[in-house]
Amino acid sequence: MSDNAETGARGEDIAAQWLRAAGYTIRDRNWRSGKTEIDIIAENDRFIVFVEVKSRAADYQVHPRDAVTVPKQRTIIFAASNYLKRYNIDKESRFDIITVVFYGSQWDVEHIEDAYYPTL
């Protein structure tokens, strides 16, 4: 596994732990709709949450949250719509970003709720 893939997988594990500690239930990880993958699908009492996880080493050039571009958001929104239809879910949805920045063996987590919204 490449260093980037290892960083990404480690970041997703940390993000899932973060969500569980915050009271979310993890429904799915790395769920696919066609070529699009949703990193984590979680839920709490109010929302089903589609989470994009971005992980970087501390020497990053662009903040990880900025890697979730508008085209990436559109593909996630489309995949989320497919998920809701497939599992017949009638619950308010939310799109979050969790960033994990590694400083050697330490890390910082930022959970950005309502990071972006589906548009009509």
One Martini backbone bead per residue (centre of mass of N, CA, C, O) as a GRO file, in nm:
protein
  120
    1MET     BB    1   0.098   0.035   0.022
    2SER     BB    2   0.080   0.350   0.002
    3ASP     BB    3   0.122   0.631   0.177
    4ASN     BB    4  -0.148   0.760   0.094
    5ALA     BB    5  -0.327   0.513   0.156
    6GLU     BB    6  -0.246   0.490   0.454
    7THR     BB    7  -0.337   0.771   0.538
    8GLY     BB    8  -0.633   0.736   0.451
    9ALA     BB    9  -0.704   0.486   0.624
   10ARG     BB   10  -0.628   0.609   0.895
   11GLY     BB   11  -0.821   0.851   0.877
   12GLU     BB   12  -1.083   0.684   0.862
   13ASP     BB   13  -1.052   0.545   1.134
   14ILE     BB   14  -1.049   0.804   1.303
   15ALA     BB   15  -1.320   0.917   1.205
   16ALA     BB   16  -1.493   0.681   1.307
   17GLN     BB   17  -1.417   0.713   1.603
   18TRP     BB   18  -1.516   1.002   1.633
   19LEU     BB   19  -1.812   0.947   1.570
   20ARG     BB   20  -1.870   0.740   1.789
   21ALA     BB   21  -1.792   0.935   2.027
   22ALA     BB   22  -2.037   1.136   1.919
   23GLY     BB   23  -2.292   0.914   1.862
   24TYR     BB   24  -2.250   0.755   1.611
   25THR     BB   25  -2.349   0.548   1.347
   26ILE     BB   26  -2.212   0.308   1.142
   27ARG     BB   27  -2.321   0.197   0.829
   28ASP     BB   28  -2.075   0.282   0.630
   29ARG     BB   29  -1.784   0.191   0.427
   30ASN     BB   30  -1.688   0.243   0.122
   31TRP     BB   31  -1.927   0.328  -0.056
   32ARG     BB   32  -2.073   0.232  -0.373
   33SER     BB   33  -2.145   0.433  -0.680
   34GLY     BB   34  -1.996   0.317  -0.898
   35LYS     BB   35  -1.717   0.538  -0.894
   36THR     BB   36  -1.830   0.623  -0.623
   37GLU     BB   37  -1.712   0.716  -0.294
   38ILE     BB   38  -1.810   0.674   0.041
   39ASP     BB   39  -1.647   0.675   0.325
   40ILE     BB   40  -1.893   0.771   0.529
   41ILE     BB   41  -2.187   0.634   0.690
   42ALA     BB   42  -2.394   0.806   0.915
   43GLU     BB   43  -2.581   0.822   1.236
   44ASN     BB   44  -2.846   0.979   1.404
   45ASP     BB   45  -3.136   1.096   1.518
   46ARG     BB   46  -3.150   1.322   1.270
   47PHE     BB   47  -2.915   1.199   1.076
   48ILE     BB   48  -2.772   1.146   0.768
   49VAL     BB   49  -2.417   1.098   0.703
   50PHE     BB   50  -2.191   1.228   0.463
   51VAL     BB   51  -1.843   1.138   0.454
   52GLU     BB   52  -1.550   1.317   0.397
   53VAL     BB   53  -1.212   1.214   0.394
   54LYS     BB   54  -0.915   1.406   0.486
   55SER     BB   55  -0.565   1.335   0.452
   56ARG     BB   56  -0.256   1.463   0.609
   57ALA     BB   57   0.033   1.588   0.627
   58ALA     BB   58   0.176   1.867   0.775
   59ASP     BB   59   0.313   1.946   0.473
   60TYR     BB   60   0.092   2.075   0.334
   61GLN     BB   61  -0.042   2.290   0.078
   62VAL     BB   62  -0.344   2.203   0.109
   63HIS     BB   63  -0.615   2.197   0.258
   64PRO     BB   64  -0.813   1.926   0.288
   65ARG     BB   65  -1.097   2.068   0.250
   66ASP     BB   66  -1.011   2.183  -0.046
   67ALA     BB   67  -1.038   1.888  -0.191
   68VAL     BB   68  -1.355   1.946  -0.187
   69THR     BB   69  -1.492   1.989  -0.458
   70VAL     BB   70  -1.757   2.053  -0.646
   71PRO     BB   71  -1.743   1.794  -0.818
   72LYS     BB   72  -1.719   1.606  -0.572
   73GLN     BB   73  -1.983   1.686  -0.440
   74ARG     BB   74  -2.170   1.592  -0.669
   75THR     BB   75  -2.096   1.289  -0.655
   76ILE     BB   76  -2.183   1.248  -0.362
   77ILE     BB   77  -2.476   1.338  -0.389
   78PHE     BB   78  -2.555   1.123  -0.594
   79ALA     BB   79  -2.479   0.877  -0.419
   80ALA     BB   80  -2.665   0.949  -0.181
   81SER     BB   81  -2.926   0.924  -0.337
   82ASN     BB   82  -2.889   0.623  -0.395
   83TYR     BB   83  -2.884   0.532  -0.102
   84LEU     BB   84  -3.163   0.633  -0.014
   85LYS     BB   85  -3.317   0.464  -0.223
   86ARG     BB   86  -3.211   0.176  -0.170
   87TYR     BB   87  -3.290   0.209   0.164
   88ASN     BB   88  -3.539   0.381   0.221
   89ILE     BB   89  -3.464   0.683   0.323
   90ASP     BB   90  -3.637   0.918   0.563
   91LYS     BB   91  -3.390   1.140   0.617
   92GLU     BB   92  -3.201   1.374   0.707
   93SER     BB   93  -2.934   1.518   0.537
   94ARG     BB   94  -2.566   1.526   0.544
   95PHE     BB   95  -2.253   1.713   0.469
   96ASP     BB   96  -1.932   1.608   0.555
   97ILE     BB   97  -1.607   1.694   0.692
   98ILE     BB   98  -1.301   1.515   0.759
   99THR     BB   99  -0.999   1.604   0.910
  100VAL     BB  100  -0.656   1.470   0.893
  101VAL     BB  101  -0.361   1.564   1.071
  102PHE     BB  102  -0.025   1.471   1.061
  103TYR     BB  103   0.224   1.447   1.346
  104GLY     BB  104   0.329   1.181   1.307
  105SER     BB  105   0.177   1.021   1.584
  106GLN     BB  106  -0.003   1.260   1.553
  107TRP     BB  107  -0.334   1.436   1.560
  108ASP     BB  108  -0.585   1.620   1.379
  109VAL     BB  109  -0.934   1.701   1.413
  110GLU     BB  110  -1.193   1.798   1.172
  111HIS     BB  111  -1.542   1.879   1.198
  112ILE     BB  112  -1.755   1.950   0.918
  113GLU     BB  113  -2.055   2.062   0.928
  114ASP     BB  114  -2.220   2.139   0.661
  115ALA     BB  115  -2.008   2.183   0.417
  116TYR     BB  116  -2.248   2.109   0.216
  117TYR     BB  117  -2.501   2.144  -0.044
  118PRO     BB  118  -2.762   2.059  -0.207
  119THR     BB  119  -2.879   2.125  -0.528
  120LEU     BB  120  -3.143   2.189  -0.764
   0.00000   0.00000   0.00000
